[in-house]
Structure formats: C-alpha cells, structure tokens
Amino acid sequence: MTELRLTGLDGANPLGFLAALGVLRTANTIWPGARMHWRRLAASWRPVLTISSAADGLGLCTELDKALAGMRAHQDKLKSKAANA
C-alpha cells in the first residue's frame, strides 16, 4: 500500500475538499479499494490517498489523466448518439 499526500489540496477550502473527493472517486476506478484520510500538515488539513500500487505523484497524475480522458471520450460518444437519435 502506498500513501500519497495531496499537499496541493486544502481540506478547509470547499473546492479543495470536493477536488479530493473527485481524486478518490477516480482513483477507486483505477485501484479498487483506494482510501483517503486527512492529516494536519503545515496548519492545514490535507488529504492522503492510500492505493494498492507503488505509484508516486507523477504516476498518480498520469493514471488519473488517462482515466478522466476515457470518461470524457465515453461522454462524447453518448452525446453523439443522443444527437443522432
């Protein structure tokens, strides 16, 4: 299990909190069983993602980008079908 601190997201900020939930949801599609907890770092609450891979921060970003691109392509395909119906 690998713990990745998402130091760019501040849990005290509503947008940061929602972004962290989006990361968790997407990470769970890549690594089923992904978990998140919060840790106080530098006077702010930061999310910590736990995944079953030995990925580092760059690997996480790369895999999230691939997963989101796949979701985007799927949505575009559904919109195209609806427009042609």
Residue pairs with C-beta under 8 A, 6 or more apart in sequence:
1 50
1 51
1 52
2 50
2 51
2 52
2 53
2 54
2 55
3 48
3 49
3 50
4 48
4 49
4 50
4 51
4 55
4 56
4 57
4 60
5 39
5 41
5 46
5 47
5 48
6 20
6 23
6 46
6 47
6 48
6 49
7 41
7 46
9 16
9 17
9 19
9 20
9 23
9 46
9 47
10 16
10 44
10 45
10 46
11 17
11 20
11 38
11 44
11 45
11 46
11 47
12 44
12 45
20 36
20 47
23 36
23 47
23 49
23 64
24 34
24 35
24 36
24 47
24 49
26 64
26 67
26 68
27 34
27 49
27 51
27 60
27 63
27 64
28 34
29 67
30 51
30 63
30 64
30 67
31 51
31 52
31 53
32 52
33 52
34 49
34 50
34 51
34 52
35 49
35 50
36 47
36 48
36 49
36 50
37 47
37 48
37 50
38 45
38 46
38 47
38 48
39 45
39 46
39 48
40 46
49 60
51 60
53 59
55 63
